[in-house]
Amino acid sequence: MRPEDRFYMDSHEWAKLDGNTATIGVTDFAIEQLGELVFLDLPEVGATISKGEAFGEVESVKAVSDLIAPVSGEIVAVNTDLPDALEPLQEDPHEAGWLIKVTLSNQGELDSLKKVEAYEELVAATR
Amino acid sequence: MTPQTTLLRTPLLEAHQKLGAKIVPFAGWEMPLDYGSILSESKAVRKVAGLFDVGHMARFRLRGPQVAEELDHALGGRVTDQPVGMARYTMLLNELGGIVDDLITYRTGEDEFFMVVNASNRHRDAEVLRERITHSSFVDETEDGGGILALQGPLALSLLQALTGDADLAPDFLGLAFPSSPWGPLFVARTGYTGEHGYEIFVNAEQAIPVWNQLLKLGASPVGLGARDVLRLEAALPLYGHEIHEEITPFDANLRFAVRGWKTREFVGSDALQKLANTEVPSKELIGLTAEKRVPREGYPVLCNGVEVGLVCSGVWSATLEKPIATAYLQMGVEGTLTVSARGKEFPVERVGLPFVPHRSRN
């Protein structure tokens, strides 16, 4: 079972809420599907992201994939070491491999995201 | 191509599943993409030896007293002077000199040729060859239950010797051999698609699994189609649908050697090639590109000072060079710094010579 303390997107990003700030990352299933990572492009602190739109890209030996924003808001922190050393993202995408932190502009957006049980079902159906 | 509702299986599918391979549909077949790591599998081939299932490739056999003469006209390469017991790389051209497919002919007798062509072109090639070959027999043996194993890498020869128990077995580059083995006689050719010293082993349905297992036991690593694409691109070996297709001539793709004698011989496409050579200034050239981090992928435009001057054919992360590599067709005469546009974002690339990794297949 994946962490219960967060929300999941169908496109395999997660958002973990702490007050009005959400930490955003991608799931281990996304990493497993991508395979060996070679490149990560993240936005900068101060930029805004919009739910459902791409905020960055991750590239593996096999393919390029957009990173889709699970929520809208302003970026307050970026895991800046990550693009130069992708191991935490490859090995531990739910914790050390987090991508960005965002101040939410609309908490209601979380309602449409999946809880862990529903996400587990999605992964099982995709396999 | 006839529509396929079910995927074909090589005799090794179960062996791949047992090894935990990621199985994907490929050219109508269920094939292993990787066994966990495309990079490690690529490195194993360069450093030790890798074992591939390439049983999806189509196999034809042609026989008859006039077969060499007929093939000489049907194919771009000359086969009448191909010695019995040798393989040769050549191609099937259309009337305009465009590449219908690239292929290898194996001369198995004075009046017999075995041929291996791309899986994705099997039915098209068979149709074209049946039109052009009218006095010899043509049999498509692809679905006879047999298979093809490719054993590639610096240790390939010693593994082949250990497999057959014949320490003197040492086929020449492009040579054929028919060594005996505990599973009966094998058909071996010193050919491959990696740029390494290697062999392709043609097996029947009963031999496939035991030969595969024995080679793994002897130290070969299983390698999937993902790493196969990395290795062939590092060696700048063309892939149909990427560097070559019906709109591309052997001249465009730097493959003149595959149509040797084109100036004087007569074959399907030779008129067009002679005309091209006499009248047209080449408009594009096949080049190599490297990049820092991002992979220039198929279909990405190549730019010079913001103007599109080319298109990427194939791009991968090179396990050997540990950086991205790509092939592209570039307009002739372009000079200056090149970039590639990846989904709207430009990044710098460097033009380099081909191949990216030197061939060791003749060593």
Interface residues (C-beta under 8 A of the other chain):
Chain A: G35 E36 V38 F39 D41 E57 E59 V61 K62 V64
Chain B: D34 S37 I38 L39 G226 V230 K293 R294 V295 R297 V316 W317 P324 A342 R343 K345
